Amino acid sequence: MSGREEVIFSSEEPRSVEEIGDFLIQIGNKLKEQGFFNLTQGDRQIEVRPVGATKLELKYEIEGGTKHEFEVEIEWKPGAGGAGKVDIT
């Protein structure tokens, strides 16, 4: 593969903090119990199944002093490993 990024699924929509929390809990529960989860939008469904060595990336940014952004990214690639562990407190 040429290293080019291919976007398979993309979504951005307003949600309350509670809805976002519930959504993340659902993802966590599905990963813990089944090792995968499905994203469904309309009649389209995408299975997300991290396999092999996985990496969790967390990023918190402030843009222009007014926009705050927190990103959660799960990455997997055979043979890839992670560094230090970050916990939620």
Contacts in CASP RR format, 6 or more apart in sequence:
PFRMAT RR
TARGET T0000
AUTHOR 0000-0000-0000
METHOD contacts of the structure
MODEL  1
MSGREEVIFSSEEPRSVEEIGDFLIQIGNKLKEQGFFNLTQGDRQIEVRP
VGATKLELKYEIEGGTKHEFEVEIEWKPGAGGAGKVDIT
8 46 0 8 1.000
9 39 0 8 1.000
9 41 0 8 1.000
9 44 0 8 1.000
9 46 0 8 1.000
11 39 0 8 1.000
11 41 0 8 1.000
15 23 0 8 1.000
24 72 0 8 1.000
26 37 0 8 1.000
27 37 0 8 1.000
28 37 0 8 1.000
30 36 0 8 1.000
30 37 0 8 1.000
31 37 0 8 1.000
31 50 0 8 1.000
35 49 0 8 1.000
35 50 0 8 1.000
36 47 0 8 1.000
36 48 0 8 1.000
36 49 0 8 1.000
36 50 0 8 1.000
37 47 0 8 1.000
37 48 0 8 1.000
38 45 0 8 1.000
38 46 0 8 1.000
38 47 0 8 1.000
38 48 0 8 1.000
39 45 0 8 1.000
39 46 0 8 1.000
39 48 0 8 1.000
40 46 0 8 1.000
50 74 0 8 1.000
50 76 0 8 1.000
51 76 0 8 1.000
52 76 0 8 1.000
52 78 0 8 1.000
52 79 0 8 1.000
53 76 0 8 1.000
53 77 0 8 1.000
53 78 0 8 1.000
53 79 0 8 1.000
53 80 0 8 1.000
53 81 0 8 1.000
53 82 0 8 1.000
54 74 0 8 1.000
54 75 0 8 1.000
54 76 0 8 1.000
54 80 0 8 1.000
54 81 0 8 1.000
55 74 0 8 1.000
55 75 0 8 1.000
55 76 0 8 1.000
55 80 0 8 1.000
55 81 0 8 1.000
55 82 0 8 1.000
56 72 0 8 1.000
56 73 0 8 1.000
56 74 0 8 1.000
56 75 0 8 1.000
56 86 0 8 1.000
57 71 0 8 1.000
57 72 0 8 1.000
57 73 0 8 1.000
57 74 0 8 1.000
57 75 0 8 1.000
58 70 0 8 1.000
58 71 0 8 1.000
58 72 0 8 1.000
58 73 0 8 1.000
58 86 0 8 1.000
59 69 0 8 1.000
59 70 0 8 1.000
59 71 0 8 1.000
59 73 0 8 1.000
60 68 0 8 1.000
60 69 0 8 1.000
60 70 0 8 1.000
60 71 0 8 1.000
61 68 0 8 1.000
61 69 0 8 1.000
61 70 0 8 1.000
61 71 0 8 1.000
62 68 0 8 1.000
62 69 0 8 1.000
63 69 0 8 1.000
END
